[in-house]
Amino acid sequence: MAAMTPTAADPTRSRGPRSPRRPRPRPRVWRGAVLALAGVYFLLPLLASFVFTVHVPGRGVTFDAYTELLGAEGFTTSLLLSLGLAAATIALSLLLAVPALVAVRLGAPRLRSVVEVMCTLPLVVPPIALVTGITTVLRWGPEHLSRTPLYQTFIAVQNEDFPVVLVLAYTVLALPFVHRSLDAGLRAVDVPTLVEAARSCGASWPHVVLRVLVPNLRSSLAGAAFLTLALVLGEFTIASLLGFRPFAVWIVSISGSQARMSVAVSILSLLVTWLLLLLLSRAGTASATASPAPTTSRKES
């Protein structure tokens, strides 16, 4: 009977499986503090710039810097020129990068590192060195090719209405950003399987690229386009040294005589860039067509 009596509970014995502890909710105070500091860091200079444009000592608050902006000499011309250069640069850089990266991924994967090094070289070469080489070539061409048809080509690429030489220079500068964006998109997509499936259905190579690969790379294309647009709108060194006057050069040219207007233009250009970023991100994430969800067929008994 004594052996059958319950004994004191042994503290060393296992008490059964314990219920898993719920993770303690992390305090969100630090997140709010970090976001607040980031907002102050980014918005405070913009607020100070806006106050500088609307507050004139002795006159109070006035919006003359913004109302006189559209009528300023060279504003519309320089802005349209920069937008046209940006559109041409985006088209040329994507036309060069997309087929090259797809071909390397399908036919020669070992050349990926070589293409990556070649596309990232513009990050190593300073813009001042690049524009020096461009200037040397533009001076050498008309002198030695004056009796050949290429002479007119050298003259045409330097047309002030639309300088093609800036498009070529901006394409070289944008290659690292375009390559990074497209390479990340191609790594996230099973390109060989998509291409093989499309080719087995009888699709041609242009159809495969335009109708199969491009829709799957929409977000990467939108990111590359936005980075190129921001680069072209803010580039000053090459355009200034070559003697052209796009939007960035025009802002600097009026900063000495009309400081408030130049700051107002900078604020508006930043807002326009943000708006274009939202539009491009929207275009990159939106689906082309809303496809219905696939339904599973029931098994026949």
N, C-alpha and C positions, 0 to 999 in steps of 0.2 A: 504494500500500500504506500509505503514511504517513497518507493521508486516511482510510483505513478503520480505523485503530487507534483503540481507545476512548480518549477524552480524559478528563481529570480532571472529576469531577462539578462542575457549576456550582452554587455555593451559592444563586444567585438563582433557579434553576429550581424550579418547583413539584415537590414530592415526592409528589404525588397527594393525594387527599382524606384528610384526617385523621379518625380515628375520634372521634366526639363524646365529650367528657370527661363522665364521670359526676359529677353534683353531689355535692359533699362532704356527708356527713350532718351536719346541724346538731346541735350538742351539746344534749342534753336536760337539762343541768344547770340552765339558767335556767328551764326550765318547772317543774322540780321545786321550785326555790327560790321562784318566784312562787306556786305552789300552796301551798307550806308557809307563806309569809307570809300568804296569804289565809286559810288555815285557822286560823292563830294569831290573826289579826285578828278573825275571826268567832267562833271557838270559845272563846277565852280569856275574853271577858266572860260567856259562858254558863256556863263552868266556874266562874268566880268567883261568879256568882249562885247556882249550885247549891250551892257550898260554904257560902255565906252562909245558905242555907235549911236545911242539915242540921247545921251546926256551931253549937252554943250554948255560949258561954263558961261554964265551970263544970259543964256537963252532958255535954260531949262530942258525939258524933254521934247525932243523933236525927232521925227522919222524921215528927215530929208535924205539921209544916207540910203534909205531903202526906196523912197519914192523916185529919186533921181537916178536910180540904178539902171532901169531899163533904157533910159535916154542917154546913158553915158556912151561916149565915143569908143567904139571897139568892143563893147560888151557882148552884143549879140553875135558879132562875127567871130570873136575868139571862142565863145562857148560852142557855137555850131561847128567850128573847126575841130575843137577838142573832141566833141561827140562823134564827129565823122571819123577822126583818127582812131578813136577807141573802137568804133564798130568795125573798121577795116582791120585793126590789129587783132581783135577777138576772132574775126573770121579767118584771117591768115594763120594765126597761131593754132587754132583748133584744126584747120585743114592740114597743117603740117604734123601736129602731134598725134591726133587720133589714129590715122592710118598707120603711122610709124609704130606706135605702141602696140596696136593690135597685131601688126605683122611680126613684131619682135616676140610678143607673147605666144603667137601660134607657131611661127616657123623657126625662130632662133632664140630660145629662152636664155642661152648663154651670153647673148649680146645685151641683156638687160642692164648689166652694170656699165657697159661701155656707153649706152645711150643715156643712162642716168648721169654719168660724168660729163658727157658733152652738153646735156641740157642744164646742168648746174654750173657750168663754167662762167656764165654772165654774173654770178654772184661773187666770183673772185676778181673779175676785171672791173676796175672802177669806171663809172660813166665818163669821167673826164678823159681816160685813156681811150675808151670806145669812140667818143666824139672826135678825138684827135686823129684816130685812124680813118674815120669817115671823111673828115675834112681833107686829109691827104689824098684819099682816093678821088674825091670830087674835084680837087685841083689838078690831079694828074690826068684824069680822063679827058677833059676838053683840050688839053695841050697836046696830048699824043694821039688822040683819036678824032681830031678835027675833020679829017677827010674820010671818015667812015660813018656808016649809019648809026653807030653807037653814040656819036656826038649828040644827036637829038635825044637819045635816051637819058644821057647825063643831064641835059637841060630840062627834060620833062619831069624827072624825079625831084627837081628842086623848085617846082612851081609853087609860088606862095599861096595860091588859092587852095591847093591840096598837096602838101609836100609828101610824096610817096617815100622819100628817104626817112622821114620820121616814122612811118609805118614799119619799115624794115628794121629800124633801130629799136622801136618799142617791142616788136616781135621777139627780137633777141633778148631784151630785158625781161620779157614776160615768160620765156620758156621755162625757167625753174619753177615758177608757180603753177603754170599749166601742167607741167610734167608731174609734179607732186599730187595735184588734185586728180588727174586722170589715172595715175598709177594706183592710187588708193582705191578708186572706183573699179578698176579692172581686177584688182586683187580680190575684191568682194564679190565678183561675178564669175561664174564658171564659163569662161569664154569658149574653151574648146568644145564643150558639150553643146552650147547654144549654136555655135557655128556649124558643127557637124549635123545637128538636127535640121537647121535651116538649109544647108546644102543638100542633105538627103531628100528634102522636099522639093528640090529643083530651084531654089532661090539663087540669084546671081550675087556676086560679091558686093556690088553697090547696094542691093536690096538687103543683104545681111547686115551691112554696116549701118544703113540708115533706118531700117525698120526693126532690127533685132537688137543690135548692140547699143545704138544711141538712146533708145528709150530706157534701157537699164543703166545708162550712165548719166541720166538727166541731172541728178544732184551734183555729180562731179563736174559736168559741163557748166552748170550754173555757178559753182564755186570758182572755176577757172575764169569764167567770163567776168565775175565781179572783181576778182583780184587784178585782172588785166585792165578793167575799167578804172579802178582806183589808181593803178600805176600811171595810166595815160593822163588822167585828170590832174595828177599831182606832180608830174615830171616837169622839171624846169631846166636842168643843166644842158641837156642835149639840144633842146629847142632854142634856148637862149644863145648858145655858142654858135649854132648853125644860122642864126639870124631870122628865125621864124617867131610868130607871136600867137601861140595858142593861149588857152585860158590861164594857165599858171603864170606864164610870162606877162600877160596883161595885168594880172593882179599885182605883181611886183612892180610893174612900170607905173601904176597909178598910186602906189603906196606913198611915194614922196610928196605928191601934191594933194592927194585926197586920201588921207589915212583912214578916216572913218568909213569911207566907201569901200576901201580895200578890205577892211575887217568885216564889213557887212557882206561883201561878196564871199569871203572865206566862210562865214557862218552859213550862208545860203548854199554854198557848194557842199559843205559838210552835210547839211540836211538833205540835199538832193542825193548825195552818195548813200546816205542811210536809206532813203526811200527806194533807190535802185537796188540796194541790198535786199530789202524786204521783198521787192518784186521778183528778183532773181531767185531768192530762196523759196518764194511761193511757187514759182515756175518749176523749180527743181524738185519740190516735194509733192506737188499735185500730180495725181495720176492722169494719164492721158485719156483713158476711158474707164468707166466704172464697170468692171466685169462682175457678173453674178458669182456667188459662191458655189463651188462645185457640190453636187449632191451625190451621195453614195447610193449605189443601187442595192436593193435588197436581194438577199440570196433566195433563190427558189428552193422551196422545200421538196 
